[in-house]
Amino acid sequence: MPHIAITLAAASADQGPGAALRIVLLVSIVGAVLLAWFLLRGYRNNDDND
Protein backbone atom coordinates (compact mmCIF):
# COMPACT_ATOMS: atom_id res chain seq x y z
CA MET A 1 0.00 0.00 0.00
CA PRO A 2 2.74 2.61 0.67
CA HIS A 3 4.07 2.20 -2.87
CA ILE A 4 0.77 3.54 -4.25
CA ALA A 5 1.20 6.80 -2.33
CA ILE A 6 4.77 7.16 -3.56
CA THR A 7 3.69 6.50 -7.15
CA LEU A 8 0.86 9.04 -6.92
CA ALA A 9 3.14 11.65 -5.36
CA ALA A 10 5.73 11.17 -8.10
CA ALA A 11 3.10 11.23 -10.85
CA SER A 12 1.57 14.55 -9.84
CA ALA A 13 3.38 17.20 -11.84
CA ASP A 14 1.34 20.10 -10.48
CA GLN A 15 2.49 20.84 -6.95
CA GLY A 16 -0.21 23.18 -5.75
CA PRO A 17 -1.57 26.56 -6.78
CA GLY A 18 1.81 28.33 -6.88
CA ALA A 19 1.68 30.01 -10.29
CA ALA A 20 -2.02 30.87 -10.14
CA LEU A 21 -1.63 32.28 -6.63
CA ARG A 22 1.29 34.46 -7.73
CA ILE A 23 -0.74 35.83 -10.64
CA VAL A 24 -3.76 36.58 -8.46
CA LEU A 25 -1.55 38.27 -5.86
CA LEU A 26 0.22 40.39 -8.48
CA VAL A 27 -3.02 41.47 -10.14
CA SER A 28 -4.59 42.36 -6.79
CA ILE A 29 -1.56 44.45 -5.78
CA VAL A 30 -1.57 46.30 -9.11
CA GLY A 31 -5.33 46.82 -8.79
CA ALA A 32 -4.97 48.20 -5.27
CA VAL A 33 -2.28 50.65 -6.42
CA LEU A 34 -4.42 51.83 -9.34
CA LEU A 35 -7.48 52.18 -7.09
CA ALA A 36 -5.49 54.21 -4.55
CA TRP A 37 -4.14 56.44 -7.31
CA PHE A 38 -7.63 56.97 -8.75
CA LEU A 39 -9.16 57.80 -5.38
CA LEU A 40 -6.33 59.99 -4.10
CA ARG A 41 -5.96 62.06 -7.25
CA GLY A 42 -9.27 63.72 -6.44
CA TYR A 43 -7.85 65.08 -3.18
CA ARG A 44 -5.10 67.13 -4.79
CA ASN A 45 -5.25 70.80 -3.89
CA ASN A 46 -5.03 72.63 -7.21
CA ASP A 47 -5.67 76.35 -7.31
CA ASP A 48 -6.87 76.34 -10.93
CA ASN A 49 -10.22 74.66 -10.23
CA ASP A 50 -12.07 77.78 -9.05
C-alpha positions in Angstrom: 0.0 0.0 0.0 2.7 2.6 0.7 4.1 2.2 -2.9 0.8 3.5 -4.3 1.2 6.8 -2.3 4.8 7.2 -3.6 3.7 6.5 -7.2 0.9 9.0 -6.9 3.1 11.6 -5.4 5.7 11.2 -8.1 3.1 11.2 -10.9 1.6 14.6 -9.8 3.4 17.2 -11.8 1.3 20.1 -10.5 2.5 20.8 -7.0 -0.2 23.2 -5.8 -1.6 26.6 -6.8 1.8 28.3 -6.9 1.7 30.0 -10.3 -2.0 30.9 -10.1 -1.6 32.3 -6.6 1.3 34.5 -7.7 -0.7 35.8 -10.6 -3.8 36.6 -8.5 -1.6 38.3 -5.9 0.2 40.4 -8.5 -3.0 41.5 -10.1 -4.6 42.4 -6.8 -1.6 44.5 -5.8 -1.6 46.3 -9.1 -5.3 46.8 -8.8 -5.0 48.2 -5.3 -2.3 50.6 -6.4 -4.4 51.8 -9.3 -7.5 52.2 -7.1 -5.5 54.2 -4.6 -4.1 56.4 -7.3 -7.6 57.0 -8.8 -9.2 57.8 -5.4 -6.3 60.0 -4.1 -6.0 62.1 -7.2 -9.3 63.7 -6.4 -7.9 65.1 -3.2 -5.1 67.1 -4.8 -5.3 70.8 -3.9 -5.0 72.6 -7.2 -5.7 76.4 -7.3 -6.9 76.3 -10.9 -10.2 74.7 -10.2 -12.1 77.8 -9.0 
